Amino acid sequence: MKIQGYGVNAINPYKNQQLKTTEVQKNSLNFKDQLEISTQAKDLQGVKSYETERTDRVAELKAQIQNGTYQVDSTKLAQDLLNYFRR
């Protein structure tokens, strides 16, 4: 007497795990990456204009120093020094 397939199904747990991972991979392909820029970051993008203004001012000061036309405002310099050292 030969009993075939009694209580034993042809189930391979490793195969089931592989099927689950492939399903997850297929589902994850539908998602796309997304980037949101905050308002603070958008405000910081305005810094580039500040940099160009700053480089223009530095170039102007260099030209004045080379020409000998640069004059220091002594009262403003003294006030800024006092403010700096009082911190």
C-alpha positions in Angstrom: 0.0 0.0 0.0 1.4 3.4 -1.0 0.0 6.7 0.3 0.7 9.7 -1.9 0.5 13.3 -0.9 -1.0 12.7 2.5 -0.8 16.0 4.5 2.2 17.1 2.5 1.7 19.7 -0.1 4.5 20.8 -2.5 5.1 24.0 -0.6 8.6 25.4 -0.5 8.9 28.2 2.1 11.9 29.7 0.3 10.0 30.0 -2.9 7.2 31.8 -1.0 9.7 34.2 0.4 11.1 34.9 -3.0 7.6 35.5 -4.4 6.9 38.0 -1.6 10.1 40.0 -2.3 9.4 40.1 -6.0 5.9 41.5 -5.3 7.3 44.1 -3.0 9.8 45.1 -5.6 7.1 45.4 -8.3 5.0 47.6 -5.9 8.0 49.8 -5.0 8.6 50.6 -8.7 5.4 52.6 -8.9 6.7 55.2 -6.3 8.7 58.1 -7.5 11.1 60.3 -5.5 9.9 63.8 -4.7 11.6 66.9 -3.7 10.0 69.8 -1.8 11.9 73.0 -1.2 10.9 74.8 2.0 10.2 78.6 2.1 13.3 79.1 4.1 15.4 77.4 1.5 13.8 79.6 -1.2 14.6 82.6 0.9 18.2 81.5 1.1 18.4 81.3 -2.7 18.3 85.1 -2.6 21.8 85.1 -1.0 23.3 84.8 -4.5 22.3 88.4 -5.3 23.9 89.4 -2.0 27.1 87.7 -3.0 27.2 89.6 -6.3 26.6 92.9 -4.5 29.3 92.1 -2.0 31.9 91.2 -4.7 31.0 94.5 -6.6 31.6 96.4 -3.3 34.9 94.7 -2.7 36.1 95.4 -6.2 35.1 99.1 -5.8 37.0 99.3 -2.5 40.1 97.7 -4.1 40.0 100.3 -6.9 39.7 103.2 -4.4 42.6 101.9 -2.4 44.8 101.5 -5.5 43.9 105.0 -6.7 44.5 106.4 -3.2 41.0 107.9 -3.0 39.7 105.6 -0.2 39.0 107.6 3.0 38.1 106.0 6.4 35.3 107.4 8.4 37.0 107.4 11.8 33.8 107.9 13.9 32.1 105.0 12.3 35.2 102.9 12.7 35.5 103.7 16.4 31.8 103.0 16.9 32.0 99.6 15.2 35.1 98.7 17.3 33.3 99.6 20.5 30.3 97.6 19.5 32.5 94.6 18.7 34.5 94.6 21.9 31.4 95.2 24.1 29.9 91.9 23.1 
